[in-house]
Amino acid sequence: MNTTARYFLSYSSVKLPLKLVNEITEADLNYRNFYYLGHFDGDGQLLHCQKIVYGEVESEHHYRYGDGGELAWAQITEDDEVREIDF
């Protein structure tokens, strides 16, 4: 699957999938202690998101969508704890 990686400063809601906001360029990463790395499909849906803190992955989300574009499944990893949610 062809995806596009983009970088962000934050997200706007705790509702899944996360809504990443305040996009930055790869060059801006040199000035950041943390950021979010999002991988998007050709339709712009977020498939994978990582919170990067001091160069290390602190948390990550993986998403799958149904045929109608609705979120069908999420896997969230935080502090070595993995949770899966079916919608």
N, C-alpha and C positions, 0 to 999 in steps of 0.2 A: 504494500500500500504506500502511495506517495503522500508524505506529510510535509508540513512547513513548520519550522521551529521559529518561535517568536518569544521575546522577553518582556516582562512586565514588572511593575513595582508593587502591585497589590491586587486584591480581588474585592468585589463590591458586595458580595452576599455569601452567606453560609449555605444557601440552597445549592444543591447539586444539579448539574455540574457547576463548578466554580466559574464565576464571570471575571476573568482577568482584566485589569484596567491599568491605565497609565503605561502604555507601551513605550519601551526604550529600544535603542539600537544596541547591537553587539558591542560597539565601541564604548557605550556608556557603562558596560559591566565593570570596567577598570575602576570606576568610582563608587561601586556599590558593595556593601557588606553582605547584602542578601537581595535576592530577586526571585521571580517565578519564571520558569521555562515551560512554555506550553507548546505542544505538538498538535497541529490542527490538520484535519483532512481537507480535501478539495472543496467541500461544502462549508468550510469554516467551523466545523464542530470540533470542540476540544476532545482529544483522544487520551492525552497523557499530560500530566502537569507535575512539575517538581518544584519544591521550595528549596532553593540553594542558599546556604548560609556559610559564609567564609569558605566557599569552594566545595562544601560537602552537602549531600542531599539530606535534608532534615525531614521532609515528608513528601509523599507523592500520591497522586490519584490516577487511576486508569478508568476509562469509561467505554461502554459499548451502547449503541443506540439501536432502537427497533426500526422496522421498515419505514415508519412514518416520521422518523427523526427524533422520536421521544427517547429519553434516557431509559435504558433497559437494565443496566448493571453498572455498578461502581465497585472498585477495590481501592481502599484507602490504607496507606501504610504510614504510621506515625510511631516513633519510638520503638521500632521493631515489632509493633503490634499491627497485624493485618486484619482488616474488616472487609467483608464483602456484603453488598446490598443489592438485592433484586427488586426491581420496580414493577 
